[in-house]
């Protein structure tokens, strides 16, 4: 799972928690169409959430820095190895290893 996919999934979670695209857009002071393009990524005419924008969203919503880019263990089956893999994935300096762990976590995650 790429950082862009993690951000998109976490943005979906925030959209649900805040009551929809309009509510989220208002809270982060962005246009609804921009939020919709982020949620639609990677389709044509969509946009990935940049690191700078992720920081803006986190600040606007009072989230900890890096929250939007973090794979949250509560979305995965509970297991110490999965929790350790999430921890490493979120801090790994080696993109190749992080990609392998992301693929493993994706394979272990039950369908939504």
Secondary structure, 3 states (H helix, E strand, C coil): CCHHHHHHHHHHHHHHHHCCHHHHHHHHCCCHHHHHHHHHCCCCCCCCCCHHHHHHHHHHHCCCCCHHHCCCHHHCCCCHHHHHHHHHHHHCCCHHHHHHHHHHHHHHCCCC
